[in-house]
Amino acid sequence: MYAAVYYNSVDILFCFVELSDEAEMSVSKALGRGPNDILSDAFRIRISRNDMATLGGRNWLNDEVHKCYAHLCHASILILK
């Protein structure tokens, strides 16, 4: 699966690969613990298991997840320059 992003006059193409069964189990295990446990605080944005759980199914993206993803995209653009 591919997703194209247009950011500050730069086209970015992301490739998403299917997770193996082992990787799926790791993700499920990580999401299955305390919902308020902090998984990341990159870019001074705290991402909890509850935030990551919003990525499943047809849920709306959590604001914290969205902000973190935007910062990751911006950081990757800076690295590519």
C-alpha positions, 0 to 999 in steps of 0.5 A, a space after each residue: 500500500 502506498 500513500 502520497 503526501 504533499 508537504 511544503 512543495 515536496 512530494 513524499 511517497 510512503 510505502 506501507 508493508 504488511 506485518 508478519 504474524 510475529 510483528 502483529 503479535 508484538 503490536 497487540 502485546 504492546 497495545 494490550 497493557 495499561 492504556 495510559 502507559 507512555 510509549 514515546 515522548 518524541 518531539 515533546 509529544 507524549 504518545 500512550 497506548 490509548 493514543 496508539 489504539 486509535 490507529 486500529 479499525 476505522 477510528 479517527 486519528 488522535 491529535 497527539 498521534 497526528 502531531 507526532 506523525 507530522 513532526 516525523 514527516 518534517 524531520 525526515 524532510 530535513 534529513 533528506 535535504 
